[in-house]
């Protein structure tokens, strides 16, 4: 080929050449679009897989607060009480700690069907060594035993202010039915007498009457 042939301008494209070129472009466009769509799908799938395969962040272990040791309840020791009279199982019972008359009666199996609980202060507190007597209906409480073991009224020992019935209190010198009831009411509201001098808090009892009662009562 001569140089003059290379420098010679190409003949203008005919309408047939232009039509064939356009047809080639149209035929290639769907293939190009399909390739782009496939590429996008591949990238999306790879991104999803890589994201879910990423190692999970390590869990942070927070320091646990140490639990405070539970406080141990203070025990005051076993209380042994003698329960007599109209109960299911009369005798010595043991309570896990300080309780009340109703607890001691329950420990003795409960009151019998003929028990007169109106004669007993069920809310009174009991102490170790106390004796509780539950009378039957229509029965007068027995006198307290004396130091020599006798149970006659004339030689009975000091009356327990925390367990005595109104009748026992009424039998004391200088104590009538009204004062006996006041002693029982005070005992019901305030609980056990801690000392004999606590009688001064009962309406109707002054220093002179207390001096008379001191040798005859106990707590």
C-alpha positions in Angstrom: 0.0 0.0 0.0 1.3 3.4 -0.9 1.5 6.3 1.4 -0.8 8.3 -0.8 -3.5 5.6 -0.2 -3.2 6.1 3.6 -3.5 9.8 3.3 -6.5 9.6 1.1 -9.7 10.4 3.1 -12.2 7.5 3.7 -15.3 7.7 1.7 -18.3 8.9 3.6 -20.4 6.2 5.3 -23.4 5.3 3.4 -26.9 5.1 5.1 -26.5 1.3 5.0 -23.3 1.5 7.1 -25.0 3.8 9.6 -28.0 1.5 10.0 -25.8 -1.5 10.6 -23.9 0.4 13.3 -27.1 1.4 15.1 -28.4 -2.1 15.0 -25.2 -3.4 16.6 -25.5 -0.8 19.4 -29.1 -1.7 20.1 -28.3 -5.4 20.2 -25.4 -4.9 22.7 -27.4 -2.6 25.0 -29.5 -5.4 26.7 -26.4 -7.5 27.3 -24.7 -4.6 28.9 -27.7 -3.8 31.1 -28.0 -7.4 32.1 -24.3 -7.5 33.0 -24.7 -4.4 35.2 -27.7 -6.0 37.0 -25.9 -9.2 37.6 -22.9 -7.3 38.9 -25.0 -5.4 41.4 -26.7 -8.6 42.6 -23.3 -10.3 43.2 -22.0 -7.2 45.1 -25.1 -7.2 47.3 -24.9 -10.9 48.1 -21.2 -10.6 48.9 -21.8 -7.6 51.2 -24.6 -9.4 53.0 -22.5 -12.5 53.6 -19.4 -10.6 54.7 -21.5 -8.5 57.1 -23.1 -11.5 58.8 -19.8 -13.3 59.0 -18.2 -10.4 60.8 -17.1 -11.5 64.3 -19.5 -10.4 67.0 -18.2 -7.8 69.5 -17.1 -9.5 72.7 -19.6 -9.2 75.5 -18.6 -6.9 78.2 -18.7 -8.5 81.6 -19.8 -5.9 84.1 -18.5 -6.4 87.7 -21.2 -7.9 89.9 -22.1 -6.2 93.0 -21.4 -8.4 96.0 -24.5 -9.2 97.9 -24.4 -8.1 101.5 -24.6 -11.0 103.9 -28.1 -11.4 105.3 -28.3 -10.3 108.9 -28.6 -13.1 111.3 -31.6 -12.6 113.5 -30.7 -12.4 117.1 -32.0 -15.3 119.1 -32.9 -14.9 122.7 -33.0 -18.6 123.6 -35.6 -21.2 124.2 -38.5 -20.5 126.5 -39.9 -23.3 128.6 -43.5 -22.9 129.9 -45.8 -25.1 131.9 -49.3 -25.1 130.4 -52.0 -26.7 132.6 -55.8 -26.9 132.7 -58.2 -27.1 129.8 -55.7 -27.7 126.9 -55.3 -30.7 124.6 -51.8 -31.7 125.9 -51.2 -30.2 129.3 -47.6 -30.1 130.4 -44.3 -28.4 129.7 -43.9 -26.9 126.2 -40.9 -25.3 124.6 -41.1 -22.1 122.5 -38.4 -21.0 120.1 -38.2 -17.6 121.8 -40.2 -15.1 123.7 -43.9 -15.5 122.9 -47.3 -14.9 124.2 -49.9 -17.0 126.1 -51.7 -17.9 122.9 -48.4 -19.3 121.5 -47.9 -21.5 124.6 -51.5 -22.8 124.4 -51.1 -23.6 120.8 -47.9 -25.5 121.6 -49.9 -27.5 124.1 -52.2 -28.7 121.3 -54.7 -25.8 121.6 -57.5 -25.1 124.1 -60.0 -27.8 124.9 -63.6 -27.5 123.9 -64.6 -26.6 127.5 -61.9 -24.1 128.0 -62.9 -20.6 129.3 -60.5 -18.4 127.3 -62.2 -15.3 128.6 -60.4 -15.9 131.9 -57.0 -15.9 130.2 -55.1 -13.0 128.7 -54.0 -14.5 125.5 -51.9 -11.5 124.5 -49.8 -11.6 127.7 -46.1 -12.2 127.1 -44.6 -15.3 128.7 -41.1 -15.7 130.1 -39.0 -18.8 130.7 -40.4 -20.7 133.7 -43.9 -19.3 133.6 -47.0 -21.4 134.4 -50.2 -20.9 132.5 -53.5 -22.3 133.7 -56.5 -22.4 131.4 -59.7 -22.9 133.4 -62.8 -24.7 132.3 -66.0 -22.9 131.9 -67.6 -22.3 135.3 -64.4 -23.3 137.1 -62.5 -21.0 139.6 -58.8 -20.9 138.9 -56.8 -22.9 141.4 -54.8 -21.1 144.0 -51.1 -20.7 143.3 -48.9 -23.2 145.2 -46.9 -22.0 148.2 -43.3 -22.6 148.8 -44.1 -25.8 150.8 -46.2 -27.2 147.9 -49.6 -26.6 149.6 -52.4 -25.3 147.3 -54.7 -23.9 150.0 -55.8 -20.3 149.5 -54.6 -19.2 152.9 -51.0 -20.3 152.2 -50.7 -19.5 148.5 -47.6 -17.8 147.3 -47.3 -14.4 145.6 -49.7 -13.8 142.7 -48.2 -13.5 139.3 -49.3 -10.2 137.9 -48.8 -11.4 134.4 -50.9 -14.6 134.7 -53.4 -13.9 137.4 -57.1 -13.8 136.6 -59.4 -10.9 137.8 -60.7 -13.2 140.6 -57.2 -13.8 141.9 -56.4 -10.1 141.8 -59.7 -9.3 143.5 -58.8 -11.5 146.4 -55.7 -9.4 147.2 -56.1 -6.9 150.1 -57.1 -3.4 148.9 -57.9 -4.6 145.4 -61.6 -4.7 144.5 -63.2 -5.7 141.2 -62.6 -2.3 139.6 -58.9 -2.3 140.4 -58.5 -6.0 139.3 -60.1 -5.1 136.0 -57.8 -2.1 135.6 -54.8 -4.3 136.2 -55.9 -6.8 133.5 -56.8 -4.0 131.1 -53.4 -2.4 131.6 -51.7 -5.8 131.1 -53.7 -6.4 127.9 -52.8 -3.0 126.4 -49.2 -2.7 127.5 -48.1 -6.3 127.8 -46.2 -7.9 130.7 -45.4 -6.1 133.9 -41.6 -5.9 134.1 -41.5 -5.0 137.8 -44.0 -4.9 140.6 -43.6 -1.1 140.7 -45.3 -1.1 137.3 -48.6 -1.2 139.3 -48.2 2.5 139.9 -49.2 3.0 136.2 -52.5 1.3 136.9 -55.4 3.7 137.8 -56.4 3.4 141.4 -53.0 2.1 142.7 -50.8 4.6 144.6 -47.7 4.3 146.7 -49.6 3.2 149.8 -51.5 0.4 148.1 -48.3 -0.7 146.2 -46.5 -1.0 149.6 -49.3 -3.4 150.7 -49.3 -5.4 147.5 -45.5 -5.8 147.1 -45.1 -8.8 149.4 -48.2 -10.5 147.8 -47.4 -10.2 144.1 -44.6 -11.0 141.7 -43.7 -10.8 138.0 
